[in-house]
Protein backbone atom coordinates (compact mmCIF):
# COMPACT_ATOMS: atom_id res chain seq x y z
CA UNK A 1 0.00 0.00 0.00
CA UNK A 2 1.32 3.41 -1.02
CA UNK A 3 1.63 6.26 1.51
CA UNK A 4 -0.69 9.23 1.13
CA UNK A 5 0.87 12.11 -0.81
CA UNK A 6 1.18 15.48 0.91
CA UNK A 7 1.24 18.53 -1.36
CA UNK A 8 2.74 21.88 -0.38
CA UNK A 9 3.08 25.34 -1.88
CA UNK A 10 6.30 24.07 -3.48
CA UNK A 11 4.08 22.05 -5.84
CA UNK A 12 2.37 25.16 -7.24
CA UNK A 13 3.13 25.61 -10.93
CA UNK A 14 3.81 21.93 -11.59
CA UNK A 15 2.27 20.21 -14.59
CA UNK A 16 -0.23 17.47 -13.88
CA UNK A 17 -0.04 14.51 -16.26
CA UNK A 18 -2.08 11.33 -16.55
CA UNK A 19 -0.59 7.84 -16.19
CA UNK A 20 0.45 7.92 -19.87
CA UNK A 21 2.30 11.22 -19.46
CA UNK A 22 -0.29 13.34 -21.29
CA UNK A 23 -0.78 16.80 -19.74
CA UNK A 24 -4.11 17.38 -17.99
CA UNK A 25 -3.44 20.75 -16.31
CA UNK A 26 -1.25 22.79 -14.00
CA UNK A 27 -1.37 23.24 -10.22
CA UNK A 28 -2.50 26.81 -9.63
CA UNK A 29 -2.53 26.75 -5.85
CA UNK A 30 -2.17 24.43 -2.88
CA UNK A 31 -4.25 25.16 0.18
CA UNK A 32 -4.22 22.94 3.28
CA UNK A 33 -2.54 20.14 1.30
CA UNK A 34 -5.12 20.22 -1.47
CA UNK A 35 -4.10 21.17 -5.03
CA UNK A 36 -6.32 23.20 -7.32
CA UNK A 37 -5.62 22.36 -10.96
CA UNK A 38 -6.42 24.52 -14.00
CA UNK A 39 -7.10 22.16 -16.92
CA UNK A 40 -6.34 24.89 -19.49
CA UNK A 41 -3.96 27.50 -18.04
CA UNK A 42 -3.07 30.51 -20.13
CA UNK A 43 0.39 32.08 -20.16
CA UNK A 44 -0.48 34.57 -17.40
CA UNK A 45 -1.92 31.80 -15.19
CA UNK A 46 1.20 29.68 -15.75
CA UNK A 47 3.54 32.51 -14.74
CA UNK A 48 1.47 33.40 -11.67
CA UNK A 49 1.42 29.78 -10.46
CA UNK A 50 5.19 29.38 -10.95
CA UNK A 51 5.71 32.53 -8.87
CA UNK A 52 3.38 31.25 -6.16
CA UNK A 53 0.74 33.87 -6.93
CA UNK A 54 -1.89 31.44 -8.18
CA UNK A 55 -5.41 31.42 -6.85
CA UNK A 56 -8.11 28.83 -7.33
CA UNK A 57 -11.04 29.90 -9.47
CA UNK A 58 -14.30 28.39 -10.68
CA UNK A 59 -12.62 26.63 -13.66
CA UNK A 60 -10.13 24.77 -11.45
CA UNK A 61 -10.72 21.33 -10.03
CA UNK A 62 -9.51 19.97 -6.72
CA UNK A 63 -7.01 17.15 -7.10
CA UNK A 64 -7.72 14.14 -4.91
CA UNK A 65 -4.33 13.12 -3.49
CA UNK A 66 -5.35 9.45 -3.52
CA UNK A 67 -5.23 9.59 -7.34
CA UNK A 68 -1.56 10.72 -7.39
CA UNK A 69 1.00 8.08 -8.36
CA UNK A 70 4.14 10.23 -8.04
CA UNK A 71 5.39 13.77 -7.48
CA UNK A 72 8.68 14.88 -9.06
CA UNK A 73 10.48 18.21 -9.29
CA UNK A 74 8.60 19.05 -12.49
CA UNK A 75 5.27 17.28 -12.44
CA UNK A 76 2.55 15.39 -10.64
CA UNK A 77 1.70 12.06 -12.26
CA UNK A 78 -1.75 10.57 -11.76
CA UNK A 79 -2.37 6.88 -11.25
CA UNK A 80 -4.52 4.81 -13.59
NUPASE-480928 format. One record per atom (N, C-alpha, C): x negated, y negated, z; residue in three letters. Coordinates in steps of 0.05 Angstrom, whole numbers, plus 5000, padded with zeros to 4 digits. Each point is the difference from the previous one (the first is absolute). Layout:
<sites>
XYZALA;...
</sites>
This chain:
<sites>
498350245000UNK;501749765000UNK;498249755000UNK;500749814983UNK;498549764997UNK;500849795021UNK;498049855010UNK;500549795019UNK;501649774987UNK;501649865015UNK;501549774991UNK;498049784992UNK;500549874978UNK;498449784991UNK;500849745014UNK;498049845008UNK;500549745012UNK;499049794982UNK;501749824991UNK;499249784982UNK;499549755016UNK;498249844990UNK;499349745013UNK;500049784980UNK;499549765009UNK;499849774981UNK;497850044980UNK;498050165007UNK;497850064981UNK;501050144975UNK;502350125001UNK;501150144977UNK;501649824982UNK;500549755007UNK;501449814983UNK;498349954975UNK;501450004977UNK;498749964974UNK;499250254986UNK;500250235014UNK;499350254987UNK;502150104980UNK;499150124979UNK;501950134981UNK;501250245013UNK;502450064993UNK;501450255008UNK;500350164975UNK;499150255001UNK;500250184977UNK;501450255008UNK;501350134980UNK;501450255006UNK;497950235001UNK;500950245004UNK;498250235002UNK;498350054975UNK;501049914977UNK;498650034975UNK;498149764994UNK;500049815017UNK;498249774997UNK;501249774984UNK;502650024994UNK;501449784985UNK;500849785020UNK;499549754993UNK;500749785018UNK;503049975004UNK;500849965025UNK;502849955006UNK;500549745014UNK;497949855007UNK;500349745013UNK;497549925015UNK;500349785015UNK;497849895016UNK;501149935028UNK;498450055020UNK;500749935028UNK;499949705002UNK;502349885006UNK;500149715003UNK;499549915029UNK;501050165019UNK;499649945028UNK;500250255017UNK;498850005023UNK;500250215019UNK;500949875027UNK;502250095010UNK;501149905025UNK;500750235018UNK;498850005023UNK;500450215021UNK;499550284988UNK;497950024983UNK;499350264989UNK;501650094976UNK;501849834991UNK;501750074978UNK;499349824975UNK;499550134978UNK;499249864975UNK;502449924984UNK;500049764989UNK;502049914982UNK;498749984972UNK;501250154981UNK;498750044974UNK;501749864978UNK;498749844984UNK;501249874977UNK;499650184976UNK;502150104988UNK;499750194978UNK;499149864974UNK;500249744998UNK;499249854976UNK;498849735008UNK;497650005012UNK;498849755009UNK;498949844977UNK;500549745001UNK;498849824980UNK;497249925010UNK;498649854983UNK;497349915007UNK;499949855026UNK;501949815004UNK;500049855025UNK;500450175024UNK;501950194998UNK;500550195022UNK;497650175006UNK;498650094980UNK;497650165003UNK;497849855015UNK;499649754992UNK;497949845013UNK;500849945029UNK;502549935005UNK;500949955028UNK;499650255017UNK;500750234990UNK;499850245017UNK;497050075005UNK;498349964981UNK;497150055004UNK;498849815020UNK;501149765002UNK;499149805020UNK;501350035027UNK;501950195002UNK;501450045025UNK;502349805004UNK;500949874978UNK;502149815002UNK;502750104991UNK;500250264995UNK;502450124989UNK;502250015021UNK;502449984990UNK;502450025016UNK;501950194986UNK;501550155016UNK;502050174988UNK;502349844990UNK;501250084978UNK;502449874990UNK;502050214992UNK;502349914989UNK;502250184994UNK;499450214979UNK;498049954983UNK;499250194979UNK;498150225010UNK;498949965023UNK;498150205011UNK;501450235013UNK;498650235001UNK;501150225014UNK;498150085023UNK;501150115021UNK;498450095023UNK;498950274994UNK;497450045003UNK;498750254995UNK;500150185025UNK;501250234997UNK;500150195022UNK;497350145003UNK;498749965022UNK;497350115003UNK;499850304998UNK;502350145004UNK;499950294998UNK;499750094970UNK;500449814982UNK;499750074971UNK;497249934990UNK;498149925017UNK;497349934992UNK;498250245003UNK;498650064978UNK;498150225000UNK;497249915009UNK;499249764991UNK;497349905006UNK;499949704997UNK;498249885016UNK;499449724998UNK;497049974996UNK;499349854978UNK;497149954995UNK;499549705002UNK;497649924993UNK;499349725000UNK;501649844980UNK;500950134978UNK;501349864978UNK;503050054997UNK;500950235010UNK;502850074994UNK;501250185022UNK;502750024998UNK;501550185016UNK;501350204981UNK;499450265005UNK;501050214982UNK;502350145014UNK;502250024985UNK;502450145011UNK;499850304996UNK;501350145017UNK;500150294997UNK;502250084980UNK;500150244992UNK;502050104981UNK;502750015013UNK;
</sites>
